[in-house]
Amino acid sequence: MNTIQPIQPIQTIDSIKALNQVQTVSSSTSSPEIPFRSLFQDAVSNAEQTNDNLNSEIYELTTGKSDNLHDAIIASQKASLSLDLVVELRNKLLDAYQNIMNINV
């Protein structure tokens, strides 16, 4: 998971020289990553991984390599939950987009 970056405190600006220094510091830092994007990418990759685990559990169960039905059921529930998470994140993203598009300028 990604670590949450601490909030940088706002510094007071007493002169034009200090303002120029603040602008150069802020422009030299790289653009911040959008946290929702990384959260969504992590959720999608987690859903893919749990789906792969489910497929391997089902394969082992059907070929007779494993007789643990409960492992397959647990993998199925994990895959279902991770897919539900991706769907809910998508729904929230679409709701936010629609809210932004409905703002009157």
Residue frames as qw, qx, qy, qz and C-alpha x, y, z in Angstrom:
[[0.000, 0.887, 0.462, 0.000, 0.00, 0.00, 0.00],
 [0.336, 0.601, -0.042, 0.724, 1.02, 3.56, -0.49],
 [0.387, -0.391, -0.492, 0.675, 2.03, 5.63, 2.46],
 [0.019, 0.922, 0.369, 0.118, 0.16, 8.82, 3.17],
 [0.462, 0.347, -0.129, 0.806, 2.32, 11.89, 2.75],
 [0.257, -0.569, -0.490, 0.609, 2.24, 14.35, 5.67],
 [0.177, 0.908, 0.333, 0.184, 0.58, 17.69, 5.09],
 [0.511, 0.160, -0.104, 0.838, 3.09, 20.47, 4.61],
 [0.147, -0.741, -0.435, 0.489, 2.37, 23.47, 6.83],
 [0.331, 0.832, 0.229, 0.383, 1.76, 26.83, 5.19],
 [0.554, -0.250, -0.155, 0.779, 4.60, 29.24, 5.81],
 [0.060, 0.915, 0.236, -0.322, 4.11, 32.95, 6.19],
 [0.605, 0.404, 0.213, 0.651, 5.60, 35.16, 3.48],
 [0.296, -0.760, -0.204, 0.542, 7.12, 38.40, 4.71],
 [0.002, -0.676, 0.311, 0.668, 8.74, 39.72, 1.54],
 [0.723, 0.576, -0.173, -0.340, 8.84, 39.37, -2.24],
 [0.221, 0.558, -0.800, 0.008, 12.17, 37.55, -1.98],
 [0.385, -0.097, 0.854, -0.337, 10.59, 34.95, 0.30],
 [0.734, 0.426, 0.264, -0.459, 7.71, 34.59, -2.17],
 [0.560, 0.629, -0.490, -0.224, 10.14, 33.90, -5.02],
 [0.015, -0.391, 0.906, -0.162, 11.90, 31.26, -2.94],
 [0.584, 0.128, 0.671, -0.439, 8.59, 29.55, -2.13],
 [0.733, 0.548, -0.018, -0.403, 7.63, 29.48, -5.81],
 [0.408, 0.586, -0.693, -0.097, 10.95, 27.96, -6.85],
 [0.233, -0.227, 0.901, -0.287, 10.72, 25.29, -4.18],
 [0.665, 0.283, 0.525, -0.450, 7.17, 24.34, -5.11],
 [0.688, 0.614, -0.202, -0.331, 7.99, 24.23, -8.82],
 [0.191, 0.563, -0.804, -0.015, 11.07, 22.05, -8.29],
 [0.482, -0.080, 0.819, -0.301, 9.12, 19.27, -6.61],
 [0.059, -0.074, -0.872, -0.479, 7.61, 16.63, -8.80],
 [0.528, -0.233, -0.220, -0.786, 3.91, 16.68, -9.43],
 [0.425, -0.180, 0.750, -0.473, 2.04, 14.89, -6.67],
 [0.154, -0.089, -0.934, -0.310, 0.45, 11.59, -7.50],
 [0.584, -0.264, -0.138, -0.755, -3.32, 11.44, -7.47],
 [0.281, -0.231, 0.853, -0.374, -4.16, 9.21, -4.48],
 [0.772, 0.238, 0.322, -0.494, -7.41, 7.98, -6.02],
 [0.676, 0.544, -0.446, -0.221, -5.57, 6.73, -9.08],
 [0.199, 0.410, -0.865, 0.212, -3.13, 4.66, -7.05],
 [0.492, -0.033, 0.678, -0.545, -5.96, 3.39, -4.85],
 [0.802, 0.384, 0.055, -0.454, -7.94, 2.33, -7.91],
 [0.560, 0.539, -0.625, -0.073, -4.90, 0.69, -9.52],
 [0.084, -0.313, 0.873, -0.364, -4.17, -1.21, -6.31],
 [0.656, 0.124, 0.505, -0.547, -7.77, -2.39, -6.10],
 [0.784, 0.476, -0.206, -0.341, -7.75, -3.58, -9.72],
 [0.400, 0.492, -0.768, 0.094, -4.44, -5.42, -9.32],
 [0.314, -0.184, 0.796, -0.483, -5.71, -6.98, -6.08],
 [0.778, 0.262, 0.248, -0.514, -8.88, -8.13, -7.87],
 [0.689, 0.520, -0.474, -0.175, -6.79, -9.67, -10.65],
 [0.131, 0.426, -0.850, 0.282, -4.54, -11.42, -8.13],
 [0.505, -0.034, 0.686, -0.523, -7.44, -12.84, -6.12],
 [0.815, 0.387, -0.016, -0.431, -9.08, -14.01, -9.36],
 [0.520, 0.514, -0.682, -0.001, -5.85, -15.78, -10.34],
 [0.150, -0.276, 0.847, -0.428, -5.72, -17.40, -6.89],
 [0.715, 0.163, 0.392, -0.556, -9.33, -18.53, -7.30],
 [0.766, 0.477, -0.318, -0.291, -8.58, -20.03, -10.71],
 [0.318, 0.448, -0.818, 0.173, -5.59, -21.94, -9.32],
 [0.388, -0.122, 0.744, -0.530, -7.64, -23.24, -6.37],
 [0.799, 0.300, 0.165, -0.494, -10.41, -24.39, -8.71],
 [0.626, 0.528, -0.558, -0.132, -7.86, -26.01, -11.03],
 [0.069, 0.359, -0.874, 0.319, -6.22, -27.88, -8.14],
 [0.564, 0.033, 0.593, -0.574, -9.61, -28.97, -6.82],
 [0.811, 0.397, 0.000, -0.430, -10.87, -30.23, -10.19],
 [0.591, 0.516, -0.619, -0.022, -7.65, -32.05, -11.09],
 [0.906, -0.327, -0.269, -0.007, -7.51, -33.79, -7.73],
 [0.505, 0.393, -0.432, 0.636, -4.29, -32.13, -6.57],
 [0.082, -0.169, 0.517, -0.835, -6.16, -30.72, -3.58],
 [0.321, -0.459, -0.813, -0.159, -9.17, -31.84, -1.60],
 [0.156, -0.368, -0.449, 0.799, -9.60, -28.64, 0.42],
 [0.081, 0.677, 0.614, 0.397, -12.96, -27.35, -0.68],
 [0.280, -0.864, -0.297, 0.293, -12.88, -24.67, 1.98],
 [0.394, -0.400, 0.264, 0.784, -9.77, -23.08, 0.40],
 [0.171, 0.311, 0.634, 0.687, -11.61, -22.76, -2.89],
 [0.165, -0.804, -0.560, -0.113, -14.64, -21.23, -1.17],
 [0.391, -0.729, -0.086, 0.555, -12.44, -18.76, 0.72],
 [0.329, -0.146, 0.447, 0.819, -10.66, -17.80, -2.52],
 [0.056, 0.560, 0.676, 0.476, -14.06, -17.36, -4.17],
 [0.257, -0.864, -0.405, 0.153, -15.24, -15.00, -1.42],
 [0.409, -0.550, 0.139, 0.715, -12.00, -13.00, -1.58],
 [0.250, 0.131, 0.581, 0.763, -12.34, -12.62, -5.35],
 [0.070, -0.725, -0.634, -0.261, -15.96, -11.58, -4.96],
 [0.339, -0.826, -0.241, 0.382, -15.13, -8.96, -2.32],
 [0.373, -0.381, 0.299, 0.791, -12.24, -7.51, -4.29],
 [0.149, 0.362, 0.646, 0.655, -14.42, -7.25, -7.41],
 [0.189, -0.824, -0.534, -0.015, -17.14, -5.55, -5.34],
 [0.390, -0.668, -0.027, 0.634, -14.55, -3.04, -4.13],
 [0.285, -0.059, 0.491, 0.821, -13.50, -2.21, -7.69],
 [0.007, -0.596, -0.676, -0.433, -17.13, -1.78, -8.74],
 [0.291, -0.845, -0.390, 0.223, -17.86, 0.54, -5.80],
 [0.380, -0.491, 0.171, 0.765, -14.76, 2.60, -6.50],
 [0.187, 0.218, 0.614, 0.735, -15.85, 2.92, -10.12],
 [0.130, -0.750, -0.623, -0.181, -19.33, 3.98, -9.00],
 [0.354, -0.774, -0.186, 0.492, -17.89, 6.63, -6.68],
 [0.342, -0.230, 0.384, 0.826, -15.67, 7.92, -9.47],
 [0.065, 0.441, 0.667, 0.597, -18.62, 8.19, -11.85],
 [0.245, -0.822, -0.506, 0.091, -20.72, 9.94, -9.18],
 [0.373, -0.628, 0.023, 0.683, -17.94, 12.45, -8.56],
 [0.254, 0.024, 0.538, 0.804, -17.55, 13.05, -12.29],
 [0.048, -0.638, -0.666, -0.384, -21.29, 13.62, -12.70],
 [0.320, -0.814, -0.338, 0.346, -21.32, 16.03, -9.75],
 [0.346, -0.425, 0.232, 0.804, -18.48, 18.00, -11.27],
 [0.147, 0.237, 0.645, 0.711, -20.20, 18.11, -14.65],
 [0.156, -0.737, -0.634, -0.173, -23.42, 19.40, -13.03],
 [0.338, -0.563, -0.219, 0.722, -21.71, 22.37, -11.38],
 [0.314, 0.881, 0.308, 0.176, -22.95, 25.64, -12.86],
 [0.569, -0.093, 0.005, 0.817, -20.15, 28.00, -13.73]]
